Amino acid sequence: MERTLKSLLNYSLTATDGTIGKIEEFYVDDQSYKVRYLIVKTGSWLWGRKVLISPDALINDSRESNIFPVNLTKEQVKNSPDIDTDKPVSRQQEIELYGHYRWQNYWESGFYGGGSMSLGMGMGMMSPVVDRQVMTEADYKDEHRDDDIHLRSTKTLTGYHIHATDGEIGHVSDFIVDDQTWQLTFMVADTANWFGGQKVLVPVADISRAGWASDLVYLSINKAAVEQSHPFDEEAYFPV
């Protein structure tokens, strides 16, 4: 089923022996455009700590309304590497996390995670969770050279201004995701005052790049093509 990422916020994750917490946001990589982690805020049982859970842990054929069961125990989650989700995630932290859960890593499986889509996109759609100052792209890469630079926070990306090939058309409002494969399919673009303020669906294949330091998303299509995009119908993507 295709859903909006925003509609999945606050969904509960349940381990085999109890509730872990609620989804707060997502990390996506900018080459395969797949959700790599659900950022889950735990309850009082783990003092509100935030943990990263791979979609690989979800039990896809056993879902209830507003609940995602996972094939983990609370003890496994409790003993997982403590990663500060308010900072960029390093590859070394990912290696430790995948080692703890014995998940199959995605960064050594061919096309950076085995994405099936041939998107032909440039570098850097998403943006790490960091406080930004004015800097060049080279400065940004140097400052975050130890981070997984392909791992981006959807929460941070929301609100980025969108530029077509011939000018600005609005800002990022949300994303559409297939909740079985966790592949992003569309970006929801809020066209604000450009096309009557409607929201439209822009295929992720039409995203060429984003400026990490400029908070901008660039498209490979022009304004006319965006205006002809399918309108966004929120009810069509809201989970039942």
C-alpha positions as CSV (number, residue, x, y, z in Angstrom):
1,M,0.0,0.0,0.0
2,E,1.2,3.5,-0.8
3,R,1.0,6.0,2.1
4,T,2.3,9.4,3.0
5,L,5.2,9.3,5.4
6,K,3.4,11.9,7.6
7,S,0.4,9.6,8.0
8,L,2.8,7.0,9.6
9,L,4.2,9.3,12.2
10,N,3.2,8.2,15.8
11,Y,2.5,4.6,14.7
12,S,3.5,2.2,17.5
13,L,6.2,-0.4,17.1
14,T,5.6,-3.5,19.1
15,A,8.3,-6.1,19.9
16,T,7.5,-9.7,20.4
17,D,7.1,-9.0,24.1
18,G,5.7,-5.5,24.3
19,T,5.6,-2.0,22.9
20,I,8.9,-0.3,21.9
21,G,7.6,3.2,21.1
22,K,6.3,5.5,18.4
23,I,7.6,6.5,15.0
24,E,9.0,10.1,15.1
25,E,10.6,10.4,11.6
26,F,12.5,8.5,8.9
27,Y,16.0,8.2,7.4
28,V,16.2,7.7,3.6
29,D,19.2,7.2,1.4
30,D,19.5,9.4,-1.6
31,Q,20.7,6.8,-4.1
32,S,18.0,4.1,-3.9
33,Y,15.4,6.5,-2.3
34,K,14.4,3.8,0.2
35,V,13.6,4.3,3.8
36,R,16.5,2.8,5.7
37,Y,15.5,3.5,9.3
38,L,12.4,4.4,11.3
39,I,13.4,6.7,14.2
40,V,11.4,5.5,17.2
41,K,10.9,7.4,20.4
42,T,10.7,4.8,23.2
43,G,8.4,5.2,26.1
44,S,9.2,5.4,29.8
45,W,10.5,1.8,29.8
46,L,13.7,3.1,28.1
47,W,13.5,6.7,29.4
48,G,12.3,8.1,26.1
49,R,15.5,7.2,24.3
50,K,15.3,7.3,20.4
51,V,16.3,4.2,18.5
52,L,16.8,3.3,14.9
53,I,14.9,0.3,13.5
54,S,15.4,-1.0,10.0
55,P,12.2,-1.8,7.9
56,D,13.7,-5.3,7.6
57,A,12.6,-5.9,11.2
58,L,8.9,-5.2,10.4
59,I,6.5,-8.1,10.1
60,N,4.7,-7.1,6.9
61,D,2.0,-9.8,7.0
62,S,0.9,-9.1,10.6
63,R,-0.1,-5.5,10.9
64,E,-2.9,-3.9,12.9
65,S,-4.3,-0.4,12.6
66,N,-1.6,2.2,13.7
67,I,0.8,-0.6,14.7
68,F,3.9,-2.1,13.1
69,P,5.0,-5.3,14.8
70,V,8.7,-6.2,14.6
71,N,10.6,-9.4,15.0
72,L,12.7,-8.1,17.9
73,T,12.6,-8.3,21.6
74,K,12.6,-5.3,24.0
75,E,15.9,-6.6,25.4
76,Q,17.5,-6.4,22.0
77,V,16.3,-2.9,21.5
78,K,17.5,-1.9,25.0
79,N,21.0,-3.3,24.4
80,S,21.3,-1.8,20.9
81,P,24.0,0.8,20.2
82,D,23.1,4.2,21.6
83,I,23.0,6.6,18.6
84,D,22.2,10.3,18.9
85,T,19.5,10.7,16.3
86,D,19.8,14.5,16.5
87,K,23.2,14.3,14.8
88,P,24.3,12.8,11.5
89,V,24.7,9.0,11.6
90,S,28.2,7.7,10.8
91,R,28.8,4.5,8.8
92,Q,30.6,3.1,11.8
93,Q,27.5,3.5,13.9
94,E,25.5,1.7,11.2
95,I,27.9,-1.1,11.1
96,E,27.6,-1.5,14.9
97,L,23.8,-1.4,14.7
98,Y,23.6,-4.0,11.9
99,G,26.0,-6.2,13.7
100,H,23.9,-6.0,16.9
101,Y,20.7,-7.0,15.2
102,R,22.4,-9.3,12.6
103,W,20.6,-7.5,9.8
104,Q,21.9,-7.8,6.2
105,N,23.6,-4.5,5.4
106,Y,22.5,-2.5,2.4
107,W,25.7,-0.7,1.5
108,E,27.6,-3.7,0.1
109,S,24.9,-5.0,-2.1
110,G,25.6,-3.5,-5.5
111,F,23.8,-0.2,-6.3
112,Y,24.1,1.2,-2.8
113,G,21.4,-0.8,-1.2
114,G,20.0,-2.6,-4.2
115,G,17.5,-0.1,-5.3
116,S,15.5,-1.4,-8.2
117,M,14.7,2.0,-9.7
118,S,17.0,3.5,-12.3
119,L,16.5,7.1,-11.3
120,G,19.4,8.8,-13.0
121,M,19.6,11.3,-10.2
122,G,22.4,13.4,-8.9
123,M,23.9,13.6,-5.5
124,G,22.2,14.5,-2.3
125,M,18.4,14.7,-2.2
126,M,18.0,14.5,1.5
127,S,19.7,16.5,4.3
128,P,21.2,15.3,7.6
129,V,19.8,16.4,10.8
130,V,22.2,19.2,11.5
131,D,22.2,22.9,12.3
132,R,23.1,24.7,9.1
133,Q,25.2,27.9,8.5
134,V,26.1,29.4,5.2
135,M,28.8,27.3,3.7
136,T,30.0,25.9,0.4
137,E,29.2,22.4,-0.7
138,A,32.9,21.5,-0.4
139,D,32.9,22.8,3.2
140,Y,29.8,20.8,4.0
141,K,31.3,17.6,2.7
142,D,34.5,18.1,4.6
143,E,32.7,18.9,7.8
144,H,30.6,15.7,7.6
145,R,33.2,13.5,6.0
146,D,32.7,10.8,8.7
147,D,28.9,10.7,8.2
148,D,26.9,8.5,6.0
149,I,26.4,11.3,3.5
150,H,23.6,9.4,1.7
151,L,21.4,9.1,4.8
152,R,18.9,11.9,5.0
153,S,16.2,12.9,7.4
154,T,12.8,13.4,5.9
155,K,11.9,15.7,8.8
156,T,14.7,18.0,7.8
157,L,13.9,17.9,4.1
158,T,10.3,18.9,4.6
159,G,10.0,22.6,3.9
160,Y,12.9,22.7,1.4
161,H,12.2,25.0,-1.6
162,I,11.7,23.3,-4.9
163,H,13.3,24.6,-8.1
164,A,12.2,23.4,-11.5
165,T,14.6,24.0,-14.5
166,D,13.1,27.4,-15.0
167,G,12.4,28.7,-11.5
168,E,11.0,28.0,-8.0
169,I,7.6,26.2,-7.8
170,G,7.0,25.7,-4.1
171,H,8.3,23.6,-1.2
172,V,8.5,19.9,-0.1
173,S,5.4,18.9,1.9
174,D,5.6,15.1,2.2
175,F,6.6,11.9,0.5
176,I,4.6,8.9,-0.8
177,V,6.1,5.5,0.2
178,D,5.3,1.9,-0.6
179,D,4.9,0.4,2.9
180,Q,5.9,-3.1,1.7
181,T,9.2,-2.2,-0.1
182,W,9.7,1.1,1.7
183,Q,10.6,2.7,-1.6
184,L,9.7,6.4,-2.1
185,T,7.6,6.9,-5.2
186,F,6.6,10.5,-5.1
187,M,7.4,13.8,-3.5
188,V,4.4,15.9,-2.5
189,A,5.1,19.5,-3.7
190,D,3.2,22.3,-2.2
191,T,3.1,24.8,-5.0
192,A,2.0,27.6,-2.7
193,N,1.2,30.7,-4.8
194,W,2.5,29.4,-8.1
195,F,-0.3,27.2,-9.3
196,G,-3.2,28.2,-7.1
197,G,-1.6,26.7,-4.0
198,Q,-2.4,23.1,-4.8
199,K,-0.3,20.2,-3.9
200,V,1.0,17.9,-6.7
201,L,2.8,14.6,-6.9
202,V,6.3,14.8,-8.4
203,P,7.9,11.4,-9.2
204,V,11.2,11.0,-7.3
205,A,12.7,10.2,-10.7
206,D,12.3,13.9,-11.6
207,I,14.5,15.0,-8.7
208,S,18.0,15.8,-9.9
209,R,19.7,16.9,-6.7
210,A,19.5,19.0,-3.6
211,G,21.9,21.6,-2.2
212,W,23.0,20.3,1.2
213,A,23.9,23.8,2.5
214,S,21.2,25.7,0.6
215,D,18.0,23.9,1.6
216,L,16.9,23.6,-2.0
217,V,15.6,20.6,-4.1
218,Y,16.2,20.8,-7.8
219,L,14.0,19.1,-10.4
220,S,14.9,17.9,-13.9
221,I,11.6,19.2,-15.3
222,N,10.2,22.6,-15.9
223,K,7.3,24.5,-14.3
224,A,4.9,23.5,-17.0
225,A,5.6,19.8,-16.3
226,V,5.0,20.3,-12.6
227,E,1.7,22.1,-13.3
228,Q,0.6,19.1,-15.3
229,S,1.4,16.7,-12.4
230,H,-1.3,14.7,-10.7
231,P,-3.0,16.6,-7.8
232,F,-2.3,15.2,-4.4
233,D,-5.3,13.6,-2.8
234,E,-4.5,13.0,0.8
235,E,-7.4,10.7,1.5
236,A,-6.1,8.3,-1.2
237,Y,-2.9,7.8,0.7
238,F,-4.1,7.7,4.2
239,P,-4.0,4.3,5.8
240,V,-7.3,2.6,6.8
